[in-house]
Amino acid sequence: MKLFSFLFLKVLPINFLTKQFFFTNLNQTNNIIIKNLLDDPILQYYNTSFRFQFRVKKFDRYCQKFIINHQFPKDFFGLRIIYHSPQFSQDEFISYLILNNVERNNKVVKKSYKDYIFNKKDNDYQSLHINIFTNYFLIFYFIEIQIRSEEMDYYNNFGPPSDYYLNR
């Protein structure tokens, strides 16, 4: 048995395997979130379409946040939900419907909710942020979910909020 363990650890790229299993689970979690949104009858009623972006925060940015805040950031992994609803002119309403769906179907981290739609940042950044909690075997991790309309996403990426970190 020891020989098998030694060969397994030395011959196979264990780091690669761990990453593959971990990201497979992360993709499954994202797929469940996406499926719940697509199956939501209220969002279907408003003819809501979605675009999803997944990201992993750069490690140096993660360390920088850790040094500044003296705690582990809960946004190393992120899922951005960008939506469009042609039947409804008030995009904010749909944002809160999506937020309600995410809260209903996932383990939400307490005190992780940030409403940058109602409480805009100084640079007019708009989005809803919420952290969910999930696990992969005994590894627990957070996923930050950002919810925004196509208009908010365009403004955040090409308007004044996009220069926020450049001008600090």
N, C-alpha and C positions, 0 to 999 in steps of 0.2 A: 504494500500500500504506500509506503514512504517513497519507493522508487517511482510509482505512478504519479504521486503528488509532485515529486521533484521534476519529472519529465513534463508534466502538465504546466508547471509554473515556469520552467526554463525554456521549453520549446514553443509553446503557444504564447502569442502576445496577450498576456492577461489584461494589460491596460486597454488594449483595443477591444477585447471581449467585454470588459466592464462597461466601457463607453457605449458599445453597441446595445447591450442589455438595458442600460440606463436610458439611452435615447429612444429605444423601442418603447419603454414604459412611458416616457414623456410624450411620445407621439400618440400612444393609446389614450392618455389623459386628455390631450388636446382634441383628439377625435371624439371623445365622449362629450366634451364641452360643445364642440361644433355640432354634433348630432342632436344634442338637446336644444340648441338654438334653432336648427333647421326644422325640428319636429314641433316647435312651440306653436300652438294654434293661434295665439294672439299675434305673434310676429308674422305668421302666414297671412292673417287677416289684413294686416297693413302692408302686405306685399313687399316685405323687407328682404333685400338681397345683401349678401355678406361677402367680404374679402378678409382673409386671415393672414397675419404675418407673425411668424415665430422668430424669436431671437434669443441668443445667449449673450449676456453682457460681457464685454471685454474684461479680462481678469484685472488689468491695471485700474480700470474704472471701479471695479468691485472693491479692490483694496483701498482705493482713494476714499470711497464712501465709508468703508470700515474705519479708517483712520479718523475721518471727520466726525462721524456719529458715534464711535466707540461701541458699535454693535454690528452684528452680521446683517447686511442688507437682505431684504426679502424679495429682491427683484433680479436675481441672477438669471432666471429664466423668465421669459415674457411671451405673452400671446396678445396680439393687438387685434381687436375685432373692429373692423371698419364696415359700416352699414350704409345702405341707401334705402329710403322708403318713398317712392313716388306719390303714394296716396296721402302722405301726411307731411304737412309743411313745417311742423314744429319738431325738428330733429331731436331736441332735448328729451321729449316724451319717449321716443323710441330708445334712447340711451338708458333711461331708467327701467324700461321694460326688459331690456337685455340684462341689466344689472340684477333685476329681480330673478330672472332665469338662472343666472350664474349662482346667486346666493341660495336659491332653492335646491340646486342640484350638486353642490360642492361643499366641502368643509372650508368655511371662510375663516381667515385669521382675524381675531377680534382686534378692533381699533386699526384696521389696515385700510379702511375705506377713505379715499380722498376724492372729493368732488371739485374738480377744476372747471366744471361747467357753471355751477351756481356761484362758486367762489373762484373767479378767474385769477390767474397769476398776474403779476405786474406787467408782464409782456403779452398778455391776452391769450396765453396757452389755455386750451380747452380739451378736457378729456375726463373720463371717470376711471379711477384706478381702484382695484381691489386685489388682495392677495388670497389665493386659495392654498390649501395645505394638502399634500398628497404624499404617498410613500411608494417606495420600490423595495420590496422585502423589508429590511430593517433600516433603510436609508430614507429619511423623511426630508422633504424639500418643499419649497414654496414656488408658486408660479404667479407672477404679477399679470393681471389681465387689465388691459387698457381698452376702453370702449369709447368710440368716437364716430361721428358721421364722416362721409367723404369730404364735406366742406371743412370740417374741423381738421381732418387729417391734412388736407391740402394747405390750409392756413398754418398749421403747426410745422409743416415741413418746408414751406417756402415763404412764410411771412416772418414777422419779428420774432416769434418763439424759436425759430430755427437758428438764430444768431445768439441765443441766450448764453451758451457756454463760451462762444467766441469772444464776447464782450466782457467777460468777468475779470 
